[in-house]
Amino acid sequence: MILAIVLLIIVVGSVVFHFLNPWMLTELASHWGSMDAMLHISFLITGVVFVAVSLFMVVAIIRYRHREGQRARFQPDNRKLEWWLIGATTAGIVALLAPGLVVYSDFTRPPSNAMEVEAFGEQWRYSYRYPGEDGVLGYADIRHISSDNPLGLDPSDPMAMDDVVIHDDVLRLPVDRPVRMMLRSKDVLHGFFVPQFRAKMDMVPGMVTHFWFTPTRTGRFEVLCTQHCGIAHYNMRSHVVVMEQDEFDAWLQEQETFGESMAAADNDEAPDDLVAVGRRLANAEGCIGCHSVDGSRRVGPTWLNLYGSEVTLADGSTVIADEPYLRQSIEEPGTQLTAGYPPVMPAYSFDRDDMEALLAYIRSLSEGAGQE
Ligand SMILES: [Cu+2]
């Protein structure tokens, strides 16, 4: 009898908790209301089955409890009941799976007027690419990746020249316009998930995955990586800013195209633009995946005001972050570990010029030290 009461409390408690729990879905900001409907169908079916099975157990416990003089009855089979159970289970499973298939097929078939945008994942950040005036994303391949071309756009593809590559971690999109997201990864499995859009897809090295959505309201939403992609997975996030169409157009107009940035890179080879070369190197080598340049904390120490500052090492001693220290930290990261940070940085070797450029960039991020 106690067991029956406990079961009843669990059933009632679960149902009440489902409706009162504080982890409700985030507010919907895309047209994917069908995903919410699908979730509710799943909750409804599994909920009804859970309640029915639990109540059956409660009835069985009470009705068939041990009583003096009563003997158990044995029923070897019951065809009618078995057909009922098979039929109901089949209907339940079909009802659970079918809506998902319908929505998923919709999810991967964008309307013809969808704007293509690329999200590029790497340990541990996102970059974005817009197709430019021709509306077509140019060809890209991992083989073309270099410090001037971190997304590996094909310099011989004319469609790539007007593409706009964004490194500042914010994806800007116009409201009420269908967007087809094309996803690539440079290194390992990553994910792209915006909870308010209900939109989520893995980024798989070696292939382009895609899905689409229409943002339905302006605002700022978080992008999260949903695959455990290494030590700084927790820090792999970015933002989507949804804005009015004319605001978006004006912003896009101002951005440098891939062709322009390649031309600028050729001109940068002059030694006085060491800082620009260093910045691109830090981008391309993924340094800024772990070292922020705005003072925020990531897996490694920020580079903002690092140069010339006093650094406390893991053994309690202090050093001044001068050039020899930075050089050693890059080439032999384990030897002078900063206190409070995990020993996870791999050793890097740069040639003389690249090292000079990288150090110049780090130097430029310190106050009063040759700020650009
Ligand atoms: Cu990731």
Residues whose N, C-alpha, C, O or C-beta is under 5 A from the ligand:
A	BS01	CU	L189 H190 G191 C225 Q227 C229 M236
